[in-house]
Amino acid sequence: MQSNMTPIMGLAVAVAATVFAASFGQPPLHAIVTGVVSLGLAALAILAHRRLTANGASASEIAGSAARHFGIVWAWGGLSILLIYTAVIDRPWPEWWQFILGFAVAAALSFGYAAMLARDRAAGRDDAVLVKAGRGLVLVQVIGMAAGLISMFIDGKFPRGIEHADWAGCNLFFFGALAIALISIDALRAPAPV
């Protein structure tokens, strides 16, 4: 039970810190807190990967761990945006719900993939094809996150000033993409299944 509660507690703390920082209405402060939270989430994923690798875990188990951590980052972004734009920032940002929906789908897919791998392991098998497909998706994801980070600078979306209603969302997009990219790069370091 402890292992199931740890990610939930981590997610709750991450969301609370991000939402609380937004309540001050200071984009630079929020960016710092969001950056620290995202790097913390990425560090937890990387440490879990290292621990699994050191213990000789299967490629399936390592992939499942990465997927769960992706899900946590996506859920953190979605829940944070939901709470910030419904309870903290009173300026309208019409697109907020679309991003929550996208983040929720990404989190559900990540957790679903991790659950499929866990079911296979519980049945005593490792599905190399499923793991290879996941690696392909991770590669696409890291490319997408890199493109997203670059485009935010080009489009002037990061850093974002208080005069823009989407400033907190842009902080979450930027640092969430950074966390996903870091976890993805680390996940790709695992040997591909044979």
Backbone torsions as a table, in degrees:
resi	resn	phi	psi	omega
1	MET	NA	-36.1	179.3
2	GLN	-57.3	-43.9	-177.6
3	SER	-65.9	-28.9	177.1
4	ASN	-79.1	-31.0	-177.9
5	MET	-78.7	-30.0	-176.8
6	THR	-58.6	-49.7	178.4
7	PRO	-64.0	-35.4	179.3
8	ILE	-66.2	-42.8	178.1
9	MET	-65.9	-41.5	177.8
10	GLY	-61.4	-42.3	177.8
11	LEU	-63.4	-43.5	-179.9
12	ALA	-62.5	-43.4	179.2
13	VAL	-65.3	-42.6	-179.6
14	ALA	-61.7	-45.6	179.4
15	VAL	-65.3	-45.5	-178.4
16	ALA	-60.2	-44.7	-179.5
17	ALA	-63.8	-41.9	-178.0
18	THR	-67.6	-43.1	179.6
19	VAL	-68.9	-42.7	179.2
20	PHE	-60.5	-42.7	179.5
21	ALA	-62.6	-36.3	179.3
22	ALA	-66.3	-27.9	-176.7
23	SER	-64.9	-17.5	178.5
24	PHE	-80.4	-14.0	178.8
25	GLY	66.9	27.5	-179.3
26	GLN	-117.6	98.9	-178.1
27	PRO	-53.1	-40.9	179.3
28	PRO	-63.6	-41.6	177.4
29	LEU	-61.8	-45.6	179.7
30	HIS	-62.0	-39.6	178.9
31	ALA	-62.9	-41.2	179.5
32	ILE	-63.7	-48.9	-179.4
33	VAL	-63.2	-44.4	179.9
34	THR	-63.0	-39.7	176.9
35	GLY	-62.9	-44.6	179.6
36	VAL	-63.5	-43.5	179.4
37	VAL	-62.4	-46.0	-177.5
38	SER	-64.5	-41.1	177.7
39	LEU	-66.3	-34.6	175.6
40	GLY	-64.1	-43.2	178.1
41	LEU	-64.4	-40.9	177.9
42	ALA	-65.0	-41.9	179.9
43	ALA	-62.3	-40.4	177.7
44	LEU	-61.0	-41.5	179.1
45	ALA	-65.0	-43.8	-178.3
46	ILE	-66.9	-40.7	177.3
47	LEU	-63.8	-40.6	177.3
48	ALA	-62.0	-41.8	178.7
49	HIS	-61.6	-46.9	-179.8
50	ARG	-61.8	-41.8	-179.6
51	ARG	-63.8	-44.5	179.3
52	LEU	-63.9	-42.6	179.7
53	THR	-62.9	-43.7	-179.9
54	ALA	-63.6	-30.1	-179.7
55	ASN	-89.6	5.4	177.4
56	GLY	73.6	30.8	-179.5
57	ALA	-65.6	155.6	178.9
58	SER	-73.2	162.0	176.9
59	ALA	-59.6	-34.8	179.4
60	SER	-65.3	-42.7	179.6
61	GLU	-66.8	-40.1	178.6
62	ILE	-65.6	-43.3	178.7
63	ALA	-63.5	-39.2	178.1
64	GLY	-64.0	-38.6	177.4
65	SER	-63.6	-46.1	178.7
66	ALA	-60.2	-43.2	-179.3
67	ALA	-62.1	-42.1	177.9
68	ARG	-61.5	-41.4	179.6
69	HIS	-68.8	-36.0	172.8
70	PHE	-58.9	-45.8	-179.7
71	GLY	-59.1	-39.6	179.1
72	ILE	-63.8	-43.4	179.9
73	VAL	-64.8	-45.4	178.4
74	TRP	-61.7	-42.0	179.4
75	ALA	-65.7	-39.9	176.9
76	TRP	-57.7	-47.7	179.7
77	GLY	-61.6	-47.3	-178.3
78	GLY	-65.2	-47.3	-179.9
79	LEU	-65.3	-38.0	179.5
80	SER	-64.7	-45.8	178.7
81	ILE	-62.4	-43.8	179.1
82	LEU	-56.1	-50.8	-177.1
83	LEU	-70.9	-38.5	-179.4
84	ILE	-65.0	-44.1	-174.2
85	TYR	-89.1	-3.5	172.2
86	THR	-109.0	-21.0	-174.6
87	ALA	-126.4	-15.4	-173.3
88	VAL	-115.9	-57.6	-176.8
89	ILE	-90.5	122.7	-176.3
90	ASP	-96.9	5.3	176.4
91	ARG	-88.8	139.8	-177.1
92	PRO	-71.4	136.4	170.9
93	TRP	-133.0	95.8	-169.6
94	PRO	-58.3	-26.3	-174.4
95	GLU	-88.7	-1.4	-172.3
96	TRP	-56.0	-40.2	-176.1
97	TRP	-68.4	-29.6	179.1
98	GLN	-67.4	-37.8	178.7
99	PHE	-70.6	-37.7	177.1
100	ILE	-61.5	-44.2	179.1
101	LEU	-60.7	-46.5	178.2
102	GLY	-61.6	-43.2	179.4
103	PHE	-65.7	-38.5	179.3
104	ALA	-64.2	-42.1	178.4
105	VAL	-63.7	-45.1	179.5
106	ALA	-61.9	-41.0	178.3
107	ALA	-64.6	-45.3	-179.6
108	ALA	-62.1	-42.4	178.5
109	LEU	-64.3	-40.6	178.7
110	SER	-63.5	-48.7	-180.0
111	PHE	-66.2	-36.1	177.9
112	GLY	-64.1	-43.2	177.7
113	TYR	-61.9	-45.0	178.4
114	ALA	-60.7	-40.0	179.4
115	ALA	-66.2	-39.3	177.6
116	MET	-61.4	-43.7	178.7
117	LEU	-64.8	-39.3	179.3
118	ALA	-65.3	-39.4	177.5
119	ARG	-63.3	-42.0	177.8
120	ASP	-61.5	-45.0	179.9
121	ARG	-63.7	-39.4	179.4
122	ALA	-64.9	-29.4	178.5
123	ALA	-85.3	0.8	176.5
124	GLY	83.8	22.5	178.6
125	ARG	-135.4	154.6	173.6
126	ASP	-117.6	125.1	-178.6
127	ASP	-94.1	96.2	-177.0
128	ALA	-62.5	-34.1	-180.0
129	VAL	-65.4	-42.1	179.1
130	LEU	-64.9	-40.4	179.1
131	VAL	-66.7	-42.3	178.3
132	LYS	-63.3	-40.3	177.5
133	ALA	-62.3	-40.9	177.5
134	GLY	-62.5	-40.0	177.7
135	ARG	-61.7	-40.3	177.8
136	GLY	-62.0	-42.0	178.5
137	LEU	-67.1	-35.0	177.4
138	VAL	-65.0	-40.5	178.3
139	LEU	-62.8	-44.3	176.8
140	VAL	-61.7	-40.8	-179.1
141	GLN	-63.0	-43.6	-178.7
142	VAL	-67.1	-36.9	176.3
143	ILE	-64.9	-43.3	178.2
144	GLY	-63.2	-40.1	179.7
145	MET	-67.9	-40.6	177.7
146	ALA	-62.1	-43.9	178.1
147	ALA	-63.2	-39.7	178.9
148	GLY	-64.1	-43.1	179.3
149	LEU	-62.7	-45.7	-179.7
150	ILE	-63.5	-43.9	-178.0
151	SER	-66.2	-29.1	177.8
152	MET	-64.2	-38.9	176.5
153	PHE	-68.7	-46.3	-178.3
154	ILE	-60.9	-41.6	-177.8
155	ASP	-82.7	-0.6	-179.6
156	GLY	71.4	25.3	-179.5
157	LYS	-89.0	-12.0	178.8
158	PHE	-147.5	127.8	-6.5
159	PRO	-72.2	157.9	-174.5
160	ARG	-121.0	136.5	-178.5
161	GLY	-85.3	166.1	-178.0
162	ILE	-63.3	-22.2	-179.9
163	GLU	-68.2	-14.6	177.6
164	HIS	-100.1	127.6	-178.3
165	ALA	-62.9	-24.9	-176.5
166	ASP	-90.1	14.7	-174.9
167	TRP	-57.4	-43.6	-178.8
168	ALA	-69.6	-39.4	176.6
169	GLY	-61.5	-41.4	179.0
170	CYS	-64.2	-38.0	175.0
171	ASN	-61.5	-43.7	179.6
172	LEU	-66.4	-40.8	178.4
173	PHE	-60.7	-48.6	-175.2
174	PHE	-62.0	-54.6	-174.9
175	PHE	-75.0	-28.9	172.5
176	GLY	-64.6	-43.7	177.8
177	ALA	-62.7	-38.1	177.7
178	LEU	-62.6	-45.6	179.5
179	ALA	-62.5	-45.0	179.3
180	ILE	-61.9	-42.0	179.4
181	ALA	-62.8	-44.2	-179.5
182	LEU	-64.2	-43.7	178.4
183	ILE	-64.9	-39.6	180.0
184	SER	-63.5	-47.4	-180.0
185	ILE	-60.3	-43.0	178.7
186	ASP	-64.8	-41.1	-179.9
187	ALA	-63.6	-36.0	-180.0
188	LEU	-71.1	-14.9	176.8
189	ARG	-73.3	-19.0	178.0
190	ALA	-67.8	144.8	179.6
191	PRO	-64.0	141.4	178.0
192	ALA	-68.9	143.6	178.6
193	PRO	-66.7	151.6	178.5
194	VAL	-96.0	NA	NA
